Amino acid sequence: MPRIFSGIQPSGDLHIGNWLGAVQNWVALQARNECFFSIVDLHAITGQHDAATLERRTLDMAVGLLAAGVDPARSTFFVQSHVPEHAELMWLLTSVTPLGELERMTQFKDKSQKLESVPAGLFSYPILMAADILLYRAEQVPVGDDQLQHLELARVIARRWNAQFGGGTDVLPEPQSLLTPARRILGLDGQAKMSKSLGNTIGVLEGPEEVWQKLRPAMTDPARKTKRDPGNPDICNIYTLHKHFSPPETVVEVARKCRGAEWGCLDCKRVLADNLSAALAPIRERAASLRADEGAVRAVLAAGAERARAVARVTLAEVKARMGFLPAAGPAGR
Ligand code: TYM
């Protein structure tokens, strides 16, 4: 079975951008692949690191993903920091990572521009991401658009490592990305990518009233000043969201009534709010019962980490052997 790896940062709140762009695909892929899904807490400390909430955010993300359909009976589901091999492989890969490639990363450029002092972790972030994937020799990586450049770098790193240490074989296969039609969901501002750090998200676990309060002021076609002006659905993010949450006949109706000024933007948003909340209702319900038994969620993550480590240890041992390290004897070698 093809190997899949993907990760998500523990922002606490799984949003509909994550869900449409990646997590729905994770859930679907479980049927016919060997999947590894990780909550990447080591990546999360390269941004604004709030030690007081990291544990809570990690557990909340676990609840969100399990509720969304990540199935620990079929997939290996774990927290990145519970598998120390990620950090170790990352260090080994730094020796084959070109500095210039890291400097080209657009996410690094965007994020570092906003900071007075740039942590080295933000710069080496993509090497850790490559380590995540290569540790499981994953062939495919379901992600949204924003991760494609990082994935391209993971391929460069694999290629370089194989060329230098692989002895003519692709010990670390070059991973391919898997995208969904929702590869880049815009936020409620209708401008930037939906992202927790921009505060323009709708959470998968938010209730109908919260969803409505967020959709009400959301950006639509800016040229449409009043209800009587005809709108252009093709440039409206609300219309795009209808395509993901409303049945096809509603999508057709929305476009017609927008262009013909039969519906105001609020009418259109009301229908979206209802359909979106209905689509997410089963996930919200599952999350509520998972929250009631947090011990079970912790146990799932512990079992996942055990399974992940068993695979990770094998790759790391081979990588170290090929790089020429003296094997540790005694307890340290086990
Ligand atoms: P993260 O936590 O920002 O996002 C998790 C996944 O959601 C996708 N995504 C989106 N897709 C469509 N529209 C959006 N607005 C949107 N926002 C987020 C992301 O592309 C991602 O697939 N660096 C990664 C986590 C990571 C990882 C990995 C991913 C660490 N190691 C190895 C794959 C493989 C990140 O910060 O994703």
Residues whose N, C-alpha, C, O or C-beta is under 5 A from the ligand:
A	BS01	TYM	F5 S6 G7 I8 Q9 G17 N18 G21 A22 V40 M129 D132 V141 P142 V143 G144 D145 D146 Q147 A182 R183 R184 I185 K193 M194
